[in-house]
Amino acid sequence: MNEILLPVAIVAGIGLLAGLGLAVASIVMAVPKDEKAEAVLELLPGANCGACGYSGCSGYAKALAHGEAKPGLCSPGGAAVAQAVSEVLGVSGEVELQAAVVRCVGGCAAAPRTVAYEGMQTCAAAALTAGGLSGCRYGCLGFGDCARVCEYGAISLKDGLAAVDPARCKGCSLCVKACPKGLIRLTPLKEQAAVQCSSRDKGAATVKACQTGCIGCGKCVRACPRGAIRVEDFHAAVDPAQCTACGACVSACPRGCITLFTASPR
């Protein structure tokens, strides 16, 4: 009987010592909870989109709790989340709402396809194999990678071109990351002019490739009373902070690639 009980007692003793050791280690090595960060994390939408500039909602919550970030950086959460976070932290903060803009209006009618692509029906695959499907190597590929990642149904496809509904867009930036051409950018949700073209080719090449491509003629620059537009690398760009949405540049553009970006605040 002793021959059986002794091994059992030894094993039980080892188990008891191991359990005590683990209990002590869990206390000594425990990472203290950041209650403020956890409280903030519960308020965030959980999109983990990275639009705030941090590694997901947990990274942003930690930065907020430590005073390293402002409450208004969560575009998907909007003003309601910014206000709730501000109350928890005891600070004041406003959110600058943003929306995505596709910097291309050259659909199939304006920039007819010149490549017979038969591969995977995704922009990522087409960009790797064909580079572009029309004469414009900067244009939208039109397979909707951006629309598939949008959780808010803000992106639609028409005539081989992606378009964003600013009123539904939450500014999460997932579409920005999904576009292999880098055509989608976030811009403040305010009335402003937007150059919806990404071509950097010289005017003659752009005219040949697309009926609506920016040729860098500078007419919009001269028409703008606020000096909000500049031309670099044969391409016009609008500074949203300076633009008052007067529409002068839209009227002056001979190519029709400048549009007024308007949407009511969410």
C-alpha positions as CSV (number, residue, x, y, z in Angstrom):
1,M,0.0,0.0,0.0
2,N,2.9,2.4,0.9
3,E,4.3,1.7,-2.6
4,I,1.2,3.2,-4.1
5,L,0.5,6.1,-1.7
6,L,4.1,7.4,-1.7
7,P,4.2,8.2,-5.5
8,V,0.6,9.6,-5.3
9,A,1.7,11.9,-2.4
10,I,4.8,13.0,-4.3
11,V,2.8,13.9,-7.4
12,A,0.2,15.7,-5.4
13,G,2.9,17.7,-3.6
14,I,4.5,18.6,-6.9
15,G,1.2,19.7,-8.2
16,L,0.5,21.8,-5.1
17,L,3.9,23.5,-5.3
18,A,3.5,24.2,-9.0
19,G,0.0,25.7,-8.4
20,L,1.4,27.9,-5.6
21,G,4.2,29.0,-7.9
22,L,1.9,29.9,-10.7
23,A,-0.4,31.8,-8.3
24,V,2.6,33.8,-6.9
25,A,3.9,34.5,-10.5
26,S,0.5,35.7,-11.7
27,I,0.4,38.2,-8.8
28,V,4.0,39.4,-9.2
29,M,4.1,39.5,-13.0
30,A,0.5,40.8,-13.5
31,V,0.2,43.8,-15.8
32,P,-1.8,46.5,-14.1
33,K,-5.1,47.4,-15.8
34,D,-5.4,50.8,-17.3
35,E,-9.0,51.5,-16.3
36,K,-9.2,54.8,-18.1
37,A,-8.0,53.2,-21.3
38,E,-10.5,50.4,-21.0
39,A,-13.3,52.9,-20.3
40,V,-12.4,54.9,-23.4
41,L,-12.1,51.7,-25.5
42,E,-15.7,50.8,-24.7
43,L,-16.8,54.0,-26.2
44,L,-14.9,53.6,-29.5
45,P,-16.8,51.9,-32.4
46,G,-14.3,49.0,-32.7
47,A,-13.7,49.4,-36.4
48,N,-9.9,49.2,-35.9
49,C,-9.5,51.0,-39.2
50,G,-6.5,53.1,-38.3
51,A,-8.0,56.4,-39.5
52,C,-7.0,58.0,-36.2
53,G,-3.3,57.2,-36.9
54,Y,-3.0,54.5,-34.2
55,S,-2.9,50.8,-34.3
56,G,-6.6,50.2,-34.0
57,C,-9.0,51.3,-31.3
58,S,-7.0,49.8,-28.4
59,G,-3.9,51.8,-29.4
60,Y,-6.0,55.0,-29.8
61,A,-7.7,54.4,-26.4
62,K,-4.3,54.0,-24.7
63,A,-3.0,57.2,-26.3
64,L,-6.1,59.1,-25.2
65,A,-5.8,57.8,-21.6
66,H,-2.2,58.9,-21.4
67,G,-2.9,62.4,-22.9
68,E,-1.0,61.6,-26.1
69,A,-3.9,62.0,-28.5
70,K,-7.0,64.2,-29.1
71,P,-10.5,62.9,-28.7
72,G,-11.6,64.0,-32.2
73,L,-9.5,61.7,-34.3
74,C,-12.1,58.9,-34.7
75,S,-13.9,59.6,-37.9
76,P,-16.2,56.5,-37.8
77,G,-17.4,57.5,-34.3
78,G,-18.0,61.1,-35.3
79,A,-19.0,63.8,-33.0
80,A,-21.0,61.6,-30.6
81,V,-17.9,59.4,-29.8
82,A,-15.7,62.5,-29.5
83,Q,-18.1,64.0,-27.0
84,A,-18.3,60.8,-24.9
85,V,-14.6,60.4,-24.8
86,S,-14.1,64.0,-23.9
87,E,-16.5,63.6,-20.9
88,V,-14.6,60.5,-19.7
89,L,-11.2,62.2,-19.9
90,G,-12.5,65.5,-18.6
91,V,-11.3,67.5,-21.6
92,S,-12.8,69.3,-24.5
93,G,-12.5,68.1,-28.1
94,E,-14.1,68.5,-31.5
95,V,-13.9,66.0,-34.3
96,E,-13.1,67.0,-37.9
97,L,-15.4,64.8,-40.0
98,Q,-13.8,63.4,-43.1
99,A,-15.0,61.6,-46.2
100,A,-13.3,59.8,-49.0
101,V,-13.0,61.2,-52.5
102,V,-12.1,59.2,-55.6
103,R,-9.6,61.2,-57.6
104,C,-10.8,60.0,-60.9
105,V,-13.8,60.7,-63.1
106,G,-12.5,59.0,-66.2
107,G,-15.0,56.1,-66.5
108,C,-15.2,53.8,-69.5
109,A,-16.9,56.6,-71.7
110,A,-14.1,59.1,-71.0
111,A,-11.2,56.7,-71.0
112,P,-12.1,53.6,-73.1
113,R,-10.4,50.4,-72.1
114,T,-7.5,49.4,-74.3
115,V,-6.5,46.2,-72.5
116,A,-8.5,42.9,-72.7
117,Y,-8.1,41.8,-69.1
118,E,-9.3,38.2,-68.2
119,G,-7.6,37.7,-64.8
120,M,-9.0,37.9,-61.3
121,Q,-11.8,40.5,-61.1
122,T,-10.1,42.6,-58.5
123,C,-8.3,45.9,-58.7
124,A,-5.3,44.5,-56.8
125,A,-4.8,41.7,-59.4
126,A,-5.4,43.9,-62.4
127,A,-2.9,46.5,-61.1
128,L,-0.3,43.7,-60.8
129,T,-0.9,42.1,-64.2
130,A,-2.0,44.9,-66.4
131,G,-1.0,48.1,-64.6
132,G,-4.0,49.8,-66.2
133,L,-6.9,48.9,-68.4
134,S,-7.2,52.1,-70.4
135,G,-4.7,54.6,-71.9
136,C,-4.5,56.3,-68.5
137,R,-2.2,54.4,-66.1
138,Y,-3.5,56.5,-63.2
139,G,-7.2,55.7,-63.7
140,C,-9.7,53.8,-61.6
141,L,-9.6,50.0,-62.5
142,G,-13.3,49.7,-61.6
143,F,-13.4,46.2,-60.0
144,G,-14.6,47.5,-56.7
145,D,-12.0,46.5,-54.1
146,C,-12.9,49.7,-52.3
147,A,-16.6,49.0,-52.4
148,R,-16.1,45.5,-50.9
149,V,-14.2,46.8,-47.9
150,C,-16.6,49.6,-47.2
151,E,-18.8,48.6,-44.2
152,Y,-21.2,51.5,-44.7
153,G,-22.3,51.0,-48.3
154,A,-20.9,54.4,-49.2
155,I,-19.2,53.3,-52.5
156,S,-20.9,52.4,-55.7
157,L,-19.6,51.4,-59.2
158,K,-20.9,52.9,-62.4
159,D,-19.4,52.9,-65.9
160,G,-16.2,51.2,-64.5
161,L,-15.7,54.0,-61.9
162,A,-15.9,54.0,-58.1
163,A,-17.9,56.9,-56.5
164,V,-18.3,57.8,-52.8
165,D,-21.4,59.1,-51.2
166,P,-20.0,61.6,-48.7
167,A,-23.2,61.5,-46.6
168,R,-22.8,57.8,-45.9
169,C,-19.0,57.7,-45.7
170,K,-17.5,57.5,-42.2
171,G,-14.0,58.4,-43.1
172,C,-12.6,55.1,-41.8
173,S,-9.9,55.0,-44.6
174,L,-10.4,51.3,-45.4
175,C,-11.1,52.1,-49.0
176,V,-8.0,54.3,-49.1
177,K,-5.9,51.3,-48.1
178,A,-7.7,49.0,-50.6
179,C,-7.1,51.0,-53.7
180,P,-3.9,49.8,-55.4
181,K,-3.7,53.0,-57.5
182,G,-3.8,55.3,-54.5
183,L,-6.8,57.2,-56.0
184,I,-8.8,57.6,-52.9
185,R,-8.0,60.2,-50.3
186,L,-9.7,61.5,-47.2
187,T,-10.7,65.2,-47.1
188,P,-12.6,67.3,-44.6
189,L,-16.3,67.0,-44.8
190,K,-17.1,70.5,-46.0
191,E,-18.1,72.3,-49.1
192,Q,-15.1,72.5,-51.3
193,A,-13.8,72.0,-54.8
194,A,-12.0,68.7,-55.6
195,V,-9.8,67.8,-58.5
196,Q,-11.0,64.3,-59.4
197,C,-8.0,63.3,-61.4
198,S,-4.6,61.8,-60.5
199,S,-2.8,62.0,-63.8
200,R,0.8,63.4,-63.7
201,D,1.3,63.1,-67.4
202,K,1.9,66.0,-69.7
203,G,-1.2,67.6,-71.2
204,A,-0.9,66.0,-74.7
205,A,-0.6,62.5,-73.2
206,T,-3.5,63.1,-70.8
207,V,-5.7,64.4,-73.6
208,K,-5.0,61.3,-75.7
209,A,-5.8,58.9,-72.8
210,C,-8.8,60.5,-71.1
211,Q,-11.5,63.1,-72.0
212,T,-11.7,64.4,-68.4
213,G,-8.0,64.2,-67.3
214,C,-6.3,67.2,-65.8
215,I,-3.8,68.8,-68.2
216,G,-2.3,71.3,-65.7
217,C,-3.4,74.3,-67.8
218,G,-3.6,76.5,-64.7
219,K,-7.0,78.1,-65.6
220,C,-8.4,77.0,-62.3
221,V,-5.4,78.6,-60.5
222,R,-6.1,82.0,-62.2
223,A,-9.8,81.7,-61.6
224,C,-9.6,81.0,-57.8
225,P,-10.0,84.2,-55.8
226,R,-8.5,82.6,-52.7
227,G,-5.3,81.2,-54.1
228,A,-6.4,77.7,-53.0
229,I,-5.2,75.9,-56.1
230,R,-1.7,75.1,-57.3
231,V,-0.4,73.1,-60.2
232,E,2.5,70.7,-59.7
233,D,3.7,67.9,-62.1
234,F,1.0,68.9,-64.6
235,H,-1.7,68.3,-62.0
236,A,-3.9,70.8,-60.1
237,A,-4.6,70.4,-56.4
238,V,-7.0,72.2,-54.1
239,D,-6.2,73.2,-50.5
240,P,-9.5,72.4,-48.6
241,A,-8.5,74.8,-45.8
242,Q,-8.5,77.7,-48.3
243,C,-11.3,76.7,-50.5
244,T,-14.7,78.4,-50.1
245,A,-16.6,76.4,-52.7
246,C,-17.3,79.4,-54.8
247,G,-17.2,77.3,-58.0
248,A,-15.0,79.5,-60.0
249,C,-12.5,76.8,-60.7
250,V,-15.3,74.4,-61.7
251,S,-16.5,76.8,-64.3
252,A,-13.0,77.5,-65.5
253,C,-11.8,73.9,-66.0
254,P,-12.0,73.0,-69.7
255,R,-11.7,69.3,-68.8
256,G,-14.5,69.0,-66.3
257,C,-12.4,67.2,-63.7
258,I,-13.0,69.7,-60.9
259,T,-16.3,69.1,-59.0
260,L,-17.9,70.7,-55.9
261,F,-17.7,68.3,-53.0
262,T,-20.8,69.0,-50.9
263,A,-22.4,67.0,-48.0
264,S,-24.4,67.8,-44.9
265,P,-22.4,67.0,-41.7
266,R,-23.2,63.5,-40.4
